[in-house]
């Protein structure tokens, strides 16, 4: 078997699998061998924008299909950041639910294959269950705290105060104060509503025990916590929030002011 024979076979089969049809809006739909997890082929369209530039786009169909099995809130936080990173790897853009690549005429074939790769990887975001998202949230929080706090040896994870004799009210990250005149710092990660409710209870206990302890809450985006749970949490946190775990600038500012790192 010759290499040229394999090349000819592949080229023939790939070419025969690709079909095009003109759409009423003037775009050209490209049917390729690419298929999603639901077994349907990807929707890829080519639209001429001007004399030299073409838009290769899914017209928002990929995100729409993901929404059939997921609440669109799942694109917030970690997965939303991953989606944008995937698009950027292939020179694509993600705007208003649409994934597209802009290309000159001679590079259209490369752009079609490129957007096919983007759509394949983006479709797999639907496999990210809530438990997986929660896991990556805590991993991201730990990594970011290690960059913000100079000596993480002083940070105690899953900490229980001496008043909490039954160990019912855990603090995700606890940093002892360096002197009696300064307060300790408790940091809570809140990826969802259930954790928001627990943290609200822990905060109330900290106040009840009159601990010399300031608090910071790091969220996985406001959309991942229900309005009622968020309101109750805000009542006890005194607005010391970092809205997104990926917002390391705000995290550094909040933690730095509490630990006098600024």
Secondary structure by P-SEA (a helix, b strand, c coil): ccaaaaaaaaaaaaaaabbbbbccccbbbbbcccccccccccbbbbbbccccbbbbcccaaaaaaaaccccccccccaaaaaaaaaaaaacccccccbbbbbbcccaaaaaaaaaaaaaaaaaacccccaaaaaaaaaaaaaaaaaacccccccccccccccccccccccccbbbbbccccbbbbbbbbbccaaaaaaaaaaaaaaaaacccccbbbbbcccccccaaaaaaaaacccccccccccaaaaaaaaaaaaaccc
